[in-house]
Amino acid sequence: MAVVKMVAVDMDGTFLDDKKQYNRARFHACYTQLKQRGIKFVVASGNQYYQLKSFFPEIASEIAFVAENGAWIIDRDEELFCGAFSRDDVHAVMDTLQRGHYPDLKYLIAGRNSAYYFTDADESWLTKMRHYCHRLKAIDSLSDTGDDKLFKFALNLSDDYVSILMADIERLHHGAAAATSSGHGSVDLIVPGLHKANGLRLLQARWGIADEEVMAFGDGGNDLEMLVQSGFSFAMQNAPQRVKQAARYQAPSNNDEGVLQVIEQMLAGQGPFHA
């Protein structure tokens, strides 16, 4: 039986409950034991690094982040990797988004320094987005982003058009952009191959950790590669069926502190972690 040496957690719908909270005292007790045993703790999310580290103010400088779905990897405040689209590809994708028929489409462009929105964006949607992007700037044109590395489009549209848009991106931008959905009308366009699993691989190489020694938790389409790759992969009970099929095990729901329940089992050598 492999020994767990890394714990990687998605945030929304996984580590966080539906109120975007987690049991901090219970987690701290778990984290203390993880740290004592030399088990790495990694936050692997589609969200912005600046937002993610705000959830862990006491330990953000001790842990690693696979942020922006794998485009930006930071370990103990050190940048290990930052991917980017070419500017030509950014312009081409923007052209597709503007020309296509995707009712009520809204989007941000995420970069290393900030996320960006165009000045005519819907204000009520921006209010919601500010919860996910602690750095968010208005721009009139793409040139206003300067020389920032741009590595993700964060889209929101009607669920009825998600599959259409994802198919269009595959057809028109194959090899230049890849579409992944976390559900609820949210679609991220990422640099192909720069998903969460790739981010974990970079950290595993740094620490000498094999796939079978990784425990990962997720609930969305952007977790699939990570769940397939990791030896101890857990889909949340609240995850859709295709995510559950990708994982080897199932955890209780995010609202039942499922991640912490499973970490406690692992620390106690119970369940699938029994030698």
FIKE-989614 format. One record per residue: residue in three letters; x, y, z of N, C-alpha, C in turn; residue number from 1. Coordinates in Angstrom, 3 decimals. Layout:
# FIKE-989614
  residuo      n_px      n_py      n_pz     ca_px     ca_py     ca_pz      c_px      c_py      c_pz  num
      ALA         X         Y         Z         X         Y         Z         X         Y         Z  NUM
...
***
This chain:
# FIKE-989614
  residuo      n_px      n_py      n_pz     ca_px     ca_py     ca_pz      c_px      c_py      c_pz  num
      MET     0.840    -1.196     0.000     0.000     0.000     0.000     0.878     1.251     0.000    1
      ALA     0.651     2.143    -0.968     1.421     3.384    -1.052     1.122     4.291     0.143    2
      VAL     2.108     5.080     0.513     1.956     6.047     1.598     1.679     7.413     0.992    3
      VAL     0.707     8.135     1.526     0.382     9.462     1.023     1.472    10.454     1.421    4
      LYS     2.007    11.167     0.430     3.031    12.173     0.689     2.599    13.575     0.254    5
      MET     1.451    13.660    -0.445     0.929    14.951    -0.878    -0.595    14.908    -0.822    6
      VAL    -1.193    15.983    -0.331    -2.645    16.159    -0.338    -2.960    17.399    -1.173    7
      ALA    -3.733    17.221    -2.244    -4.088    18.331    -3.137    -5.594    18.522    -3.115    8
      VAL    -6.040    19.751    -2.866    -7.474    20.011    -2.732    -7.927    21.116    -3.685    9
      ASP    -9.000    20.833    -4.418    -9.752    21.885    -5.094   -10.452    22.706    -4.010   10
      MET   -10.912    23.875    -4.323   -11.533    24.729    -3.309   -13.053    24.762    -3.411   11
      ASP   -13.613    25.459    -4.425   -15.062    25.620    -4.516   -15.745    24.281    -4.758   12
      GLY   -16.729    23.963    -3.935   -17.463    22.715    -4.074   -16.720    21.508    -3.539   13
      THR   -15.514    21.726    -3.020   -14.683    20.614    -2.521   -14.220    20.896    -1.104   14
      PHE   -13.198    21.714    -0.957   -12.692    22.056     0.366   -13.623    23.046     1.074   15
      LEU   -14.179    23.983     0.309   -15.086    24.982     0.865   -16.525    24.486     0.821   16
      ASP   -17.319    24.861     1.820   -18.739    24.548     1.769   -19.445    25.551     0.858   17
      ASP   -20.756    25.425     0.739   -21.487    26.281    -0.197   -21.521    27.741     0.246   18
      LYS   -21.116    28.005     1.494   -21.014    29.381     1.981   -19.580    29.911     1.835   19
      LYS   -18.750    29.156     1.128   -17.344    29.527     0.874   -16.546    29.621     2.173   20
      GLN   -16.844    28.691     3.083   -16.152    28.634     4.365   -15.581    27.228     4.564   21
      TYR   -14.697    27.093     5.554   -14.257    25.761     5.979   -14.007    25.786     7.475   22
      ASN   -13.987    24.610     8.085   -13.793    24.482     9.528   -12.311    24.690     9.829   23
      ARG   -11.968    25.890    10.216   -10.554    26.259    10.352    -9.875    25.522    11.507   24
      ALA   -10.582    25.325    12.612    -9.973    24.617    13.744    -9.703    23.157    13.388   25
      ARG   -10.670    22.533    12.716   -10.507    21.128    12.326    -9.377    20.991    11.298   26
      PHE    -9.329    21.908    10.347    -8.261    21.863     9.357    -6.903    22.083    10.019   27
      HIS    -6.821    23.036    10.928    -5.538    23.312    11.574    -5.022    22.066    12.284   28
      ALA    -5.913    21.325    12.928    -5.499    20.084    13.600    -4.968    19.080    12.578   29
      CYS    -5.644    18.979    11.423    -5.177    18.088    10.357    -3.836    18.558     9.803   30
      TYR    -3.746    19.851     9.523    -2.534    20.393     8.904    -1.324    20.210     9.821   31
      THR    -1.521    20.372    11.114    -0.422    20.185    12.063     0.145    18.778    11.957   32
      GLN    -0.758    17.785    11.826    -0.296    16.402    11.678     0.355    16.168    10.314   33
      LEU    -0.219    16.750     9.262     0.394    16.622     7.943     1.826    17.162     7.965   34
      LYS     1.981    18.314     8.556     3.295    18.963     8.612     4.283    18.117     9.415   35
      GLN     3.814    17.561    10.527     4.685    16.729    11.361     5.171    15.492    10.607   36
      ARG     4.328    14.982     9.722     4.663    13.773     8.969     5.358    14.072     7.637   37
      GLY     5.559    15.349     7.345     6.221    15.723     6.103     5.352    15.562     4.877   38
      ILE     4.024    15.577     5.058     3.083    15.450     3.940     2.772    16.842     3.405   39
      LYS     2.985    17.040     2.113     2.792    18.350     1.498     1.301    18.637     1.322   40
      PHE     0.909    19.893     1.541    -0.469    20.330     1.331    -0.490    21.324     0.173   41
      VAL    -1.317    21.032    -0.837    -1.359    21.824    -2.058    -2.787    22.270    -2.340   42
      VAL    -2.965    23.540    -2.617    -4.260    24.075    -3.041    -4.252    24.107    -4.563   43
      ALA    -5.183    23.363    -5.181    -5.236    23.248    -6.642    -6.593    23.734    -7.120   44
      SER    -6.642    24.941    -7.664    -7.921    25.587    -7.963    -7.851    26.375    -9.263   45
      GLY    -9.003    26.613    -9.844    -9.089    27.495   -11.000    -9.038    28.959   -10.619   46
      ASN    -9.068    29.251    -9.345    -9.157    30.636    -8.887    -7.798    31.329    -8.855   47
      GLN    -7.864    32.621    -8.617    -6.684    33.478    -8.625    -5.823    33.232    -7.390   48
      TYR    -4.527    33.217    -7.580    -3.594    32.990    -6.473    -3.822    33.962    -5.323   49
      TYR    -4.047    35.224    -5.650    -4.214    36.238    -4.600    -5.463    35.964    -3.759   50
      GLN    -6.488    35.386    -4.369    -7.685    34.995    -3.629    -7.431    33.741    -2.807   51
      LEU    -6.755    32.760    -3.413    -6.550    31.480    -2.739    -5.738    31.631    -1.458   52
      LYS    -4.676    32.412    -1.521    -3.833    32.507    -0.327    -4.543    33.247     0.811   53
      SER    -5.585    34.025     0.486    -6.324    34.726     1.542    -7.095    33.765     2.438   54
      PHE    -7.339    32.539     1.951    -8.029    31.546     2.776    -7.095    30.919     3.812   55
      PHE    -5.787    31.099     3.643    -4.809    30.439     4.511    -3.775    31.448     5.002   56
      PRO    -4.216    32.503     5.683    -3.283    33.583     6.029    -2.114    33.138     6.904   57
      GLU    -2.345    32.140     7.765    -1.278    31.730     8.686    -0.239    30.839     8.007   58
      ILE    -0.634    30.122     6.953     0.275    29.117     6.385     0.548    29.306     4.894   59
      ALA     0.061    30.397     4.304     0.215    30.594     2.860     1.667    30.541     2.418   60
      SER     2.589    30.927     3.285     4.016    30.911     2.940     4.662    29.553     3.182   61
      GLU     3.862    28.592     3.691     4.391    27.246     3.955     3.919    26.224     2.923   62
      ILE     2.877    26.548     2.168     2.232    25.568     1.310     2.397    25.945    -0.161   63
      ALA     1.900    25.079    -1.036     2.008    25.306    -2.479     0.635    25.556    -3.080   64
      PHE     0.624    26.313    -4.167    -0.617    26.639    -4.872    -0.479    26.284    -6.342   65
      VAL    -1.412    25.489    -6.832    -1.591    25.273    -8.264    -2.790    26.147    -8.631   66
      ALA    -2.521    27.378    -9.001    -3.571    28.372    -9.208    -3.943    28.480   -10.683   67
      GLU    -5.087    29.108   -10.928    -5.545    29.373   -12.304    -5.588    28.086   -13.136   68
      ASN    -6.055    27.000   -12.503    -6.178    25.694   -13.160    -4.847    25.086   -13.580   69
      GLY    -3.752    25.575   -13.015    -2.443    25.009   -13.340    -1.527    25.924   -14.115   70
      ALA    -1.991    27.123   -14.434    -1.159    28.051   -15.199    -0.072    28.698   -14.352   71
      TRP    -0.304    28.785   -13.043     0.641    29.478   -12.171     0.898    28.622   -10.938   72
      ILE     2.162    28.218   -10.743     2.534    27.319    -9.660     3.468    28.049    -8.705   73
      ILE     3.091    28.078    -7.426     3.871    28.785    -6.417     4.063    27.870    -5.213   74
      ASP     5.299    27.707    -4.780     5.625    26.890    -3.613     6.331    27.749    -2.590   75
      ARG     5.697    27.896    -1.438     6.275    28.686    -0.338     6.742    30.058    -0.826   76
      ASP     5.831    30.740    -1.509     6.035    32.096    -2.021     6.998    32.173    -3.210   77
      GLU     7.504    31.041    -3.681     8.426    31.029    -4.826     7.682    30.586    -6.084   78
      GLU     7.767    31.386    -7.131     7.155    31.000    -8.400     7.974    29.907    -9.064   79
      LEU     7.321    28.769    -9.331     7.977    27.672   -10.037     7.685    27.710   -11.530   80
      PHE     6.496    28.193   -11.879     6.083    28.170   -13.278     4.965    29.168   -13.501   81
      CYS     5.009    29.825   -14.645     3.909    30.696   -15.057     3.764    30.592   -16.572   82
      GLY     2.683    29.991   -17.025     2.433    29.833   -18.452     1.754    31.060   -19.030   83
      ALA     1.582    31.059   -20.349     0.923    32.196   -20.991     0.501    31.827   -22.407   84
      PHE    -0.613    32.431   -22.841    -0.989    32.403   -24.255    -0.071    33.353   -25.025   85
      SER     0.105    33.101   -26.312     0.693    34.130   -27.160    -0.348    35.236   -27.327   86
      ARG     0.094    36.427   -27.583    -0.859    37.530   -27.797    -1.717    37.285   -29.033   87
      ASP    -1.158    36.645   -30.048    -1.955    36.318   -31.232    -3.107    35.393   -30.863   88
      ASP    -2.836    34.419   -30.009    -3.894    33.495   -29.591    -4.944    34.198   -28.733   89
      VAL    -4.515    35.133   -27.910    -5.479    35.902   -27.111    -6.422    36.672   -28.029   90
      HIS    -5.874    37.334   -29.023    -6.703    38.089   -29.969    -7.644    37.165   -30.734   91
      ALA    -7.145    35.994   -31.137    -7.971    35.062   -31.900    -9.139    34.540   -31.060   92
      VAL    -8.875    34.216   -29.806    -9.948    33.738   -28.924   -10.969    34.847   -28.676   93
      MET   -10.495    36.050   -28.432   -11.414    37.169   -28.234   -12.312    37.360   -29.450   94
      ASP   -11.751    37.192   -30.621   -12.539    37.329   -31.853   -13.642    36.276   -31.902   95
      THR   -13.318    35.044   -31.525   -14.329    33.984   -31.483   -15.428    34.310   -30.481   96
      LEU   -15.052    34.778   -29.303   -16.040    35.090   -28.266   -16.964    36.227   -28.707   97
      GLN   -16.422    37.188   -29.427   -17.211    38.342   -29.840   -18.098    38.042   -31.052   98
      ARG   -17.632    37.139   -31.913   -18.388    36.831   -33.128   -19.422    35.718   -32.917   99
      GLY   -19.167    34.839   -31.956   -20.042    33.693   -31.748   -21.378    34.080   -31.137  100
      HIS   -22.325    33.157   -31.239   -23.656    33.401   -30.664   -23.739    32.690   -29.315  101
      TYR   -23.349    33.400   -28.266   -23.370    32.864   -26.902   -24.095    33.872   -26.020  102
      PRO   -25.405    33.775   -25.939   -26.188    34.774   -25.203   -25.688    34.973   -23.766  103
      ASP   -25.630    36.235   -23.378   -25.249    36.629   -22.016   -23.826    36.216   -21.635  104
      LEU   -22.966    36.025   -22.632   -21.580    35.681   -22.337   -20.875    36.832   -21.628  105
      LYS   -20.174    36.496   -20.553   -19.344    37.461   -19.836   -17.982    36.807   -19.637  106
      TYR   -16.927    37.604   -19.648   -15.625    36.970   -19.420   -14.596    37.945   -18.868  107
      LEU   -13.653    37.342   -18.161   -12.454    38.018   -17.681   -11.252    37.395   -18.385  108
      ILE   -10.168    38.139   -18.453    -8.896    37.597   -18.904    -7.955    37.629   -17.701  109
      ALA    -7.454    36.456   -17.335    -6.625    36.360   -16.135    -5.151    36.401   -16.488  110
      GLY    -4.406    37.187   -15.714    -2.971    37.292   -15.907    -2.224    37.194   -14.592  111
      ARG    -0.902    37.173   -14.700    -0.067    37.041   -13.514    -0.236    38.224   -12.563  112
      ASN    -0.335    39.423   -13.102    -0.424    40.616   -12.260    -1.839    40.919   -11.798  113
      SER    -2.822    40.534   -12.623    -4.209    40.882   -12.333    -5.116    40.094   -13.269  114
      ALA    -6.408    40.113   -12.957    -7.428    39.729   -13.937    -7.998    41.025   -14.505  115
      TYR    -8.532    40.939   -15.720    -8.968    42.143   -16.420   -10.382    41.971   -16.972  116
      TYR   -11.122    43.081   -16.953   -12.439    43.105   -17.583   -12.547    44.364   -18.433  117
      PHE   -13.370    44.264   -19.464   -13.585    45.435   -20.308   -14.595    46.371   -19.646  118
      THR   -14.445    47.647   -19.886   -15.181    48.660   -19.121   -16.697    48.584   -19.287  119
      ASP   -17.170    47.857   -20.307   -18.619    47.748   -20.479   -19.189    46.483   -19.833  120
      ALA   -18.414    45.825   -18.986   -18.867    44.579   -18.361   -20.021    44.822   -17.397  121
      ASP   -20.841    43.799   -17.216   -22.011    43.863   -16.333   -21.560    44.020   -14.877  122
      GLU   -22.052    45.065   -14.221   -21.576    45.388   -12.874   -21.998    44.356   -11.835  123
      SER   -23.197    43.798   -11.958   -23.637    42.790   -10.974   -22.765    41.534   -11.061  124
      TRP   -22.378    41.173   -12.278   -21.483    40.029   -12.452   -20.100    40.341   -11.890  125
      LEU   -19.616    41.550   -12.096   -18.312    41.937   -11.570   -18.276    41.880   -10.048  126
      THR   -19.390    42.234    -9.424   -19.462    42.162    -7.964   -19.207    40.737    -7.495  127
      LYS   -19.796    39.778    -8.198   -19.565    38.365    -7.873   -18.121    37.976    -8.150  128
      MET   -17.590    38.428    -9.270   -16.234    38.052    -9.657   -15.180    38.584    -8.692  129
      ARG   -15.474    39.682    -8.039   -14.499    40.245    -7.097   -14.261    39.322    -5.909  130
      HIS   -15.197    38.409    -5.639   -14.978    37.415    -4.584   -13.905    36.412    -4.999  131
      TYR   -13.774    36.195    -6.309   -12.824    35.209    -6.822   -11.514    35.837    -7.283  132
      CYS   -11.560    37.114    -7.620   -10.380    37.811    -8.120   -10.091    39.006    -7.231  133
      HIS    -9.111    38.865    -6.369    -8.767    39.959    -5.457    -7.990    41.063    -6.160  134
      ARG    -7.464    40.755    -7.338    -6.886    41.780    -8.209    -7.681    41.765    -9.503  135
      LEU    -8.375    42.855    -9.771    -9.264    42.929   -10.932    -9.247    44.362   -11.444  136
      LYS    -8.869    44.526   -12.719    -8.717    45.863   -13.284    -9.565    46.025   -14.538  137
      ALA   -10.044    47.248   -14.748   -10.798    47.574   -15.961    -9.831    47.960   -17.072  138
      ILE   -10.139    47.532   -18.288    -9.334    47.908   -19.455   -10.262    48.333   -20.597  139
      ASP    -9.768    49.198   -21.447   -10.501    49.582   -22.657   -10.110    48.708   -23.837  140
      SER    -8.856    48.244   -23.837    -8.383    47.372   -24.910    -7.313    46.450   -24.342  141
      LEU    -6.977    45.429   -25.096    -6.010    44.439   -24.626    -4.647    45.073   -24.349  142
      SER    -4.322    46.116   -25.070    -3.023    46.764   -24.870    -2.873    47.328   -23.455  143
      ASP    -4.005    47.561   -22.776    -3.961    48.090   -21.414    -3.412    47.068   -20.414  144
      THR    -3.267    45.793   -20.829    -2.696    44.794   -19.928    -1.174    44.843   -19.925  145
      GLY    -0.592    45.690   -20.786     0.859    45.839   -20.827     1.537    44.549   -21.221  146
      ASP     2.611    44.197   -20.501     3.345    42.978   -20.814     2.998    41.838   -19.867  147
      ASP     1.840    41.927   -19.214     1.413    40.869   -18.295     1.301    39.541   -19.032  148
      LYS     1.623    38.459   -18.336     1.411    37.119   -18.882    -0.060    36.758   -18.722  149
      LEU    -0.752    36.527   -19.819    -2.177    36.200   -19.808    -2.329    34.696   -20.020  150
      PHE    -2.992    34.031   -19.066    -3.009    32.567   -19.136    -4.391    31.935   -18.998  151
      LYS    -5.445    32.727   -18.888    -6.776    32.112   -18.757    -7.863    33.102   -19.129  152
      PHE    -8.902    32.587   -19.810   -10.162    33.304   -19.968   -11.162    32.647   -19.018  153
      ALA   -11.787    33.426   -18.170   -12.823    32.913   -17.272   -14.173    33.370   -17.804  154
      LEU   -14.948    32.427   -18.318   -16.211    32.740   -18.979   -17.399    32.353   -18.120  155
      ASN   -18.495    33.070   -18.326   -19.774    32.682   -17.736   -20.858    32.894   -18.779  156
      LEU   -21.687    31.872   -18.961   -22.764    31.940   -19.944   -23.841    30.950   -19.571  157
      SER   -24.936    30.977   -20.300   -26.030    30.042   -20.050   -25.548    28.609   -20.208  158
      ASP   -25.981    27.730   -19.301   -25.632    26.312   -19.402   -26.016    25.731   -20.760  159
      ASP   -27.054    26.274   -21.368   -27.532    25.758   -22.656   -26.504    25.933   -23.766  160
      TYR   -25.566    26.850   -23.583   -24.595    27.152   -24.644   -23.174    26.729   -24.300  161
      VAL   -22.971    26.137   -23.114   -21.625    25.744   -22.703   -21.023    24.735   -23.667  162
      SER   -21.772    23.691   -24.000   -21.231    22.653   -24.881   -20.946    23.200   -26.279  163
      ILE   -21.779    24.136   -26.735   -21.572    24.748   -28.052   -20.275    25.548   -28.057  164
      LEU   -20.091    26.375   -27.035   -18.882    27.187   -26.961   -17.637    26.310   -26.851  165
      MET   -17.702    25.271   -26.009   -16.543    24.403   -25.833   -16.185    23.699   -27.145  166
      ALA   -17.208    23.294   -27.896   -16.958    22.664   -29.201   -16.342    23.654   -30.184  167
      ASP   -16.800    24.901   -30.158   -16.238    25.924   -31.038   -14.770    26.187   -30.720  168
      ILE   -14.445    26.230   -29.440   -13.045    26.455   -29.047   -12.180    25.296   -29.530  169
      GLU   -12.668    24.070   -29.365   -11.917    22.901   -29.825   -11.716    22.942   -31.341  170
      ARG   -12.762    23.334   -32.058   -12.712    23.340   -33.523   -11.826    24.467   -34.055  171
      LEU   -11.955    25.641   -33.465   -11.282    26.819   -34.004    -9.895    27.063   -33.419  172
      HIS    -9.662    26.561   -32.213    -8.420    26.910   -31.518    -7.691    25.684   -30.981  173
      HIS    -7.903    24.548   -31.610    -7.251    23.316   -31.164    -5.730    23.504   -31.141  174
      GLY    -5.136    23.196   -30.005    -3.691    23.374   -29.864    -3.284    24.725   -29.337  175
      ALA    -4.212    25.685   -29.380    -3.901    27.029   -28.884    -4.647    27.349   -27.596  176
      ALA    -5.846    26.775   -27.429    -6.641    26.995   -26.219    -7.473    25.745   -25.965  177
      ALA    -7.667    25.424   -24.700    -8.479    24.271   -24.310    -9.557    24.749   -23.356  178
      ALA   -10.771    24.219   -23.521   -11.903    24.621   -22.689   -12.161    23.575   -21.618  179
      THR   -12.358    24.029   -20.389   -12.711    23.144   -19.290   -13.819    23.802   -18.484  180
      SER   -14.770    23.001   -18.024   -15.922    23.548   -17.298   -15.956    23.032   -15.874  181
      SER   -16.229    23.927   -14.937   -16.404    23.530   -13.544   -17.882    23.485   -13.167  182
      GLY   -18.765    23.657   -14.159   -20.204    23.601   -13.908   -20.795    24.974   -13.665  183
      HIS   -22.126    25.039   -13.600   -22.867    26.270   -13.283   -22.600    27.383   -14.294  184
      GLY   -22.427    27.011   -15.575   -22.226    28.012   -16.610   -20.841    28.608   -16.659  185
      SER   -19.907    28.027   -15.891   -18.534    28.542   -15.864   -17.653    27.713   -16.779  186
      VAL   -16.912    28.383   -17.638   -15.966    27.729   -18.536   -14.648    28.490   -18.476  187
      ASP   -13.552    27.766   -18.325   -12.227    28.377   -18.390   -11.559    27.955   -19.684  188
      LEU   -10.938    28.890   -20.354   -10.106    28.602   -21.507    -8.660    28.715   -21.050  189
      ILE    -7.928    27.610   -21.163    -6.570    27.546   -20.631    -5.584    27.206   -21.748  190
      VAL    -4.310    27.414   -21.460    -3.262    26.983   -22.376    -3.254    25.456   -22.371  191
      PRO    -3.353    24.805   -23.522    -3.420    23.338   -23.548    -2.286    22.689   -22.752  192
      GLY    -2.668    21.722   -21.922    -1.690    21.003   -21.112    -1.386    21.638   -19.784  193
      LEU    -1.770    22.890   -19.599    -1.492    23.568   -18.328    -2.699    23.439   -17.407  194
      HIS    -3.019    22.185   -17.066    -4.126    21.897   -16.167    -3.572    21.556   -14.779  195
      LYS    -4.471    21.225   -13.866    -4.039    20.973   -12.489    -3.070    19.793   -12.385  196
      ALA    -3.310    18.740   -13.179    -2.434    17.571   -13.116    -1.000    17.938   -13.469  197
      ASN    -0.837    18.816   -14.455     0.511    19.251   -14.831     1.164    20.025   -13.693  198
      GLY     0.381    20.843   -13.018     0.911    21.574   -11.872     1.367    20.643   -10.759  199
      LEU     0.557    19.607   -10.490     0.960    18.638    -9.473     2.240    17.917    -9.887  200
      ARG     2.366    17.603   -11.173     3.569    16.908   -11.654     4.831    17.735   -11.385  201
      LEU     4.736    19.037   -11.608     5.894    19.906   -11.353     6.288    19.866    -9.878  202
      LEU     5.287    19.900    -9.004     5.562    19.845    -7.569     6.070    18.464    -7.163  203
      GLN     5.486    17.426    -7.743     5.940    16.071    -7.440     7.407    15.877    -7.827  204
      ALA     7.777    16.418    -8.992     9.170    16.314    -9.426    10.093    17.054    -8.456  205
      ARG     9.644    18.172    -7.964    10.430    18.981    -7.014    10.654    18.221    -5.712  206
      TRP     9.629    17.464    -5.301     9.664    16.794    -3.996     9.942    15.295    -4.066  207
      GLY    10.033    14.740    -5.266    10.278    13.306    -5.395     9.092    12.460    -4.967  208
      ILE     7.897    12.857    -5.404     6.662    12.170    -5.013     6.039    11.509    -6.242  209
      ALA     5.688    10.234    -6.117     5.080     9.484    -7.221     3.576     9.718    -7.265  210
      ASP     2.967     9.455    -8.423     1.516     9.638    -8.575     0.738     8.863    -7.517  211
      GLU     1.178     7.626    -7.238     0.427     6.784    -6.291     0.538     7.280    -4.858  212
      GLU     1.390     8.275    -4.620     1.548     8.842    -3.279     0.778    10.152    -3.110  213
      VAL    -0.047    10.492    -4.110    -0.813    11.742    -4.087    -2.281    11.456    -3.768  214
      MET    -2.823    12.212    -2.821    -4.255    12.180    -2.516    -4.853    13.492    -3.016  215
      ALA    -5.850    13.400    -3.898    -6.435    14.597    -4.508    -7.944    14.573    -4.382  216
      PHE    -8.524    15.766    -4.240    -9.969    15.926    -4.078   -10.494    16.917    -5.103  217
      GLY   -11.640    16.601    -5.722   -12.232    17.535    -6.671   -13.700    17.251    -6.912  218
      ASP   -14.341    18.205    -7.595   -15.783    18.052    -7.862   -16.184    18.498    -9.258  219
      GLY   -15.222    18.987   -10.072   -15.608    19.575   -11.353   -14.800    19.055   -12.521  220
      GLY   -15.208    19.475   -13.719   -14.531    19.055   -14.935   -13.080    19.470   -14.983  221
      ASN   -12.743    20.571   -14.310   -11.348    21.016   -14.307   -10.481    20.219   -13.328  222
      ASP   -11.085    19.234   -12.656   -10.339    18.352   -11.757   -10.053    16.985   -12.384  223
      LEU   -10.592    16.718   -13.563   -10.547    15.366   -14.121    -9.123    14.839   -14.282  224
      GLU    -8.251    15.628   -14.904    -6.877    15.163   -15.128    -6.173    14.873   -13.801  225
      MET    -6.387    15.720   -12.824    -5.776    15.544   -11.508    -6.282    14.278   -10.830  226
      LEU    -7.574    14.002   -10.958    -8.152    12.821   -10.320    -7.688    11.539   -10.999  227
      VAL    -7.591    11.562   -12.309    -7.109    10.385   -13.044    -5.648    10.097   -12.688  228
      GLN    -4.853    11.139   -12.537    -3.415    10.987   -12.301    -3.094    10.507   -10.891  229
      SER    -3.867    10.923    -9.902    -3.506    10.705    -8.495    -3.932     9.324    -8.000  230
      GLY    -3.046     8.682    -7.254    -3.313     7.336    -6.763    -4.488     7.257    -5.818  231
      PHE    -4.600     8.221    -4.907    -5.731     8.288    -3.988    -6.589     9.486    -4.408  232
      SER    -7.451     9.271    -5.393    -8.281    10.374    -5.900    -9.700    10.232    -5.381  233
      PHE   -10.232    11.344    -4.887   -11.567    11.376    -4.292   -12.437    12.403    -4.999  234
      ALA   -13.562    11.958    -5.535   -14.597    12.866    -6.018   -15.544    13.140    -4.863  235
      MET   -15.990    14.366    -4.758   -16.924    14.706    -3.690   -18.295    14.098    -3.973  236
      GLN   -19.027    13.830    -2.930   -20.371    13.260    -3.089   -21.254    14.174    -3.917  237
      ASN   -21.000    15.488    -3.875   -21.791    16.467    -4.627   -21.310    16.642    -6.070  238
      ALA   -20.309    15.874    -6.495   -19.759    15.997    -7.850   -20.678    15.310    -8.858  239
      PRO   -20.659    15.756   -10.125   -21.420    15.067   -11.169   -20.823    13.685   -11.450  240
      GLN   -21.611    12.851   -12.114   -21.231    11.454   -12.306   -19.918    11.300   -13.067  241
      ARG   -19.675    12.128   -14.075   -18.452    11.960   -14.861   -17.210    12.222   -14.034  242
      VAL   -17.318    13.065   -13.021   -16.183    13.297   -12.126   -16.011    12.105   -11.194  243
      LYS   -17.117    11.564   -10.690   -17.041    10.386    -9.824   -16.421     9.203   -10.565  244
      GLN   -16.714     9.091   -11.848   -16.160     7.988   -12.638   -14.658     8.123   -12.845  245
      ALA   -14.159     9.347   -12.803   -12.723     9.579   -12.998   -11.924     9.278   -11.739  246
      ALA   -12.570     9.336   -10.581   -11.875     9.167    -9.301   -11.928     7.710    -8.836  247
      ARG   -10.995     7.357    -8.008   -10.949     6.004    -7.466   -11.834     5.836    -6.245  248
      TYR   -12.087     6.915    -5.539   -12.879     6.852    -4.308   -13.846     8.030    -4.270  249
      GLN   -14.748     7.990    -3.293   -15.702     9.086    -3.109   -15.601     9.605    -1.685  250
      ALA   -15.640    10.929    -1.552   -15.623    11.588    -0.250   -17.012    12.129     0.069  251
      PRO   -17.343    12.299     1.349   -18.600    12.967     1.684   -18.643    14.364     1.069  252
      SER   -19.798    14.983     1.075   -19.980    16.249     0.362   -19.168    17.384     0.980  253
      ASN   -19.023    18.440     0.200   -18.291    19.616     0.673   -18.971    20.239     1.889  254
      ASN   -20.296    20.136     1.974   -21.010    20.713     3.114   -20.912    19.851     4.368  255
      ASP   -20.384    18.643     4.230   -20.163    17.755     5.378   -18.684    17.643     5.723  256
      GLU   -17.891    18.628     5.262   -16.454    18.651     5.539   -15.801    17.348     5.075  257
      GLY   -16.206    16.908     3.869   -15.756    15.625     3.356   -14.249    15.507     3.218  258
      VAL   -13.581    16.581     2.773   -12.125    16.530     2.627   -11.466    16.280     3.975  259
      LEU   -11.912    16.993     4.993   -11.305    16.838     6.316   -11.604    15.457     6.896  260
      GLN   -12.788    14.924     6.631   -13.105    13.564     7.078   -12.108    12.558     6.501  261
      VAL   -11.830    12.675     5.209   -10.941    11.719     4.555    -9.492    11.921     5.010  262
      ILE    -9.067    13.168     5.171    -7.709    13.412     5.674    -7.542    12.784     7.057  263
      GLU    -8.550    12.926     7.889    -8.485    12.312     9.229    -8.396    10.790     9.132  264
      GLN    -9.142    10.194     8.196    -9.046     8.747     7.980    -7.628     8.355     7.570  265
      MET    -7.067     9.125     6.655    -5.715     8.834     6.187    -4.715     8.922     7.330  266
      LEU    -4.826     9.957     8.141    -3.906    10.137     9.257    -4.036     9.014    10.286  267
      ALA    -5.249     8.469    10.378    -5.507     7.379    11.326    -5.253     5.998    10.723  268
      GLY    -4.912     5.956     9.422    -4.674     4.666     8.774    -5.925     3.847     8.580  269
      GLN    -7.049     4.519     8.357    -8.335     3.838     8.185    -8.755     3.853     6.725  270
      GLY    -9.837     3.110     6.415   -10.401     3.090     5.068    -9.389     2.574     4.064  271
      PRO    -9.309     3.214     2.895    -8.383     2.734     1.857    -6.915     2.929     2.203  272
      PHE    -6.662     3.576     3.348    -5.292     3.844     3.760    -4.779     2.789     4.743  273
      HIS    -5.618     1.771     5.010    -5.226     0.715     5.944    -4.128    -0.154     5.301  274
      ALA    -3.052    -0.337     5.995    -1.922    -1.101     5.445    -2.266    -2.568     5.295  275
***
